């Protein structure tokens, strides 16, 4: 009974030694295959179009809530308006701004406004005559999916509250311009929404003030109106309304590629060539042995 494991172990050991012997006998062929595929993968890395990354780092700007704290903003002294603006972790307004940034409506508007369709689908665009080469041109919906999945990425640091918006693109300057343009467009959008909201609230409160007779209610409405005026003024004068730029996106160096990584490609080619050649050697010898 005890001899069986030894016999199995001996058989496995013999099989392993035989496999190494076959590989060693064809070592030059295996090394040649390794070098061949290493060269092919390296050449492909040089031929492939490079992709660069441009990133802009943002800090969310915090404002008093438009609800419970609005009376505090209304009662604050003139210096309180400036002190109400601060850098901090994410809050409800920040989450809303990030949702807008990721939204299809905002992204499609950015793509159309900056005429990015020919760049995103350059293989279907005829630059000479300025038309599409296909009878079914790509839609803005497809552009949004491509841009959201392969071009733009958004990362949030839960500890610091900092947000990084990155653009992965073949043109270094275009990538940096798009990253900065997204942030500027988002701040403009959120500022416009805040102004419109403050205007609508102010108009509603002014109507309520005209129909209110009690002194206490009129005083409360007046403070609310003053708060909305301050909110509107804050939105008008604050260029970086939702996010303040900590580190502006700059064009990457020509040799600072995100992809392809040439060294990695060379290593993958060598590994693929070695594994493929070894498998072919072992398989061919096995079939040859069975044939005999």
Beta strands, then each sheet from edge to edge (+ up, - down):
strand 1: 52-62
strand 2: 86-87
strand 3: 125-126
strand 4: 131-132
strand 5: 152-156
strand 6: 162-169
strand 7: 243-247
sheet 1: 2+ 1- 6+ 5-
sheet 2: 2+ 1- 7+
sheet 3: 3+ 4-
end
